[in-house]
Amino acid sequence: MLSQWTFLSNHAHVLVCLARDPDIRSRQVAELVKITERQVFKILADLESSGVIIRIREGRRNHYEFQFDHKLHHPLEEDKTIRDLLRMLLSSEECQALGI
């Protein structure tokens, strides 16, 4: 039987989804991350209130922009940024599309 734990938090998974598609819908994020849409809303609120992402309302949809220089919160990686995290988790093509 495969283990159910993962090295990354749901916050990191949501961030990766947004980086891959800044116009993605919450429902799609929930499906990809395997969490509820309510949990996605909570994580998006956390990321926005901490200054990691900026939500831009475009009609009935949201678009997300990143604060790439935002430092990670835990003392073990406080010298790293959102840019560093995304560079590690995304393909070189995806990083290039984001301009990182």
C-alpha positions in Angstrom: 0.0 0.0 0.0 1.3 3.4 -0.9 1.9 6.0 1.8 -0.6 8.9 1.9 1.7 11.6 3.1 3.6 14.1 0.9 6.6 16.3 1.3 4.7 19.5 0.3 1.8 21.2 2.1 -1.5 21.9 0.5 -0.5 25.6 0.5 2.5 24.7 -1.8 0.3 22.5 -4.0 -2.2 25.4 -4.5 0.7 27.8 -5.2 1.9 25.4 -7.9 -1.5 25.2 -9.5 -1.8 29.0 -9.6 1.7 29.3 -11.0 0.8 26.9 -13.8 -2.5 28.7 -14.6 -3.0 32.1 -12.9 -6.6 32.1 -14.1 -7.5 28.6 -12.8 -10.8 28.2 -11.0 -11.0 27.2 -7.3 -12.9 24.0 -8.3 -10.1 22.9 -10.6 -7.5 23.6 -7.9 -9.5 21.5 -5.4 -9.7 18.6 -7.9 -5.9 18.7 -8.7 -4.8 19.1 -5.0 -7.4 16.5 -3.8 -8.9 18.9 -1.2 -12.3 20.6 -0.9 -13.1 23.9 -2.6 -13.6 25.3 0.9 -10.0 24.4 1.8 -8.8 26.0 -1.4 -10.6 29.3 -0.4 -9.0 29.2 3.0 -5.5 28.6 1.5 -6.0 31.4 -1.1 -7.0 33.7 1.8 -3.9 32.7 3.7 -1.7 33.3 0.6 -3.3 36.6 -0.1 -3.3 37.9 3.5 0.4 37.0 3.9 1.3 38.8 0.7 2.4 35.8 -1.4 -0.2 36.4 -4.1 -2.4 39.3 -5.3 -5.9 38.4 -6.4 -7.1 40.5 -9.3 -10.8 40.4 -10.1 -11.5 40.2 -13.9 -15.2 40.1 -14.4 -16.5 37.0 -12.7 -13.1 35.4 -12.6 -9.9 35.8 -10.5 -6.4 36.2 -11.8 -3.5 35.7 -9.5 -0.1 37.4 -9.5 2.9 36.5 -7.3 5.1 38.4 -5.0 8.2 36.3 -6.1 10.5 38.0 -3.5 8.3 37.1 -0.6 10.3 35.1 2.0 9.1 31.7 3.1 7.7 31.7 6.7 9.5 28.8 8.5 12.8 29.5 10.2 14.4 26.5 8.3 13.8 28.2 4.9 13.5 31.9 5.8 16.3 32.8 3.5 14.4 31.4 0.5 11.7 33.1 -1.5 8.6 32.1 -3.4 10.7 32.4 -6.6 13.1 29.8 -5.2 10.3 27.5 -4.3 8.6 27.8 -7.7 11.9 27.3 -9.5 12.4 24.0 -7.7 8.8 22.8 -8.3 8.1 24.0 -11.9 9.6 23.0 -15.2 12.0 25.4 -16.9 9.3 26.2 -19.4 6.8 27.1 -16.7 9.4 29.2 -14.9 10.2 31.0 -18.2 6.5 31.7 -18.8 6.3 33.3 -15.3 9.5 35.3 -15.9 11.4 33.7 -13.1 
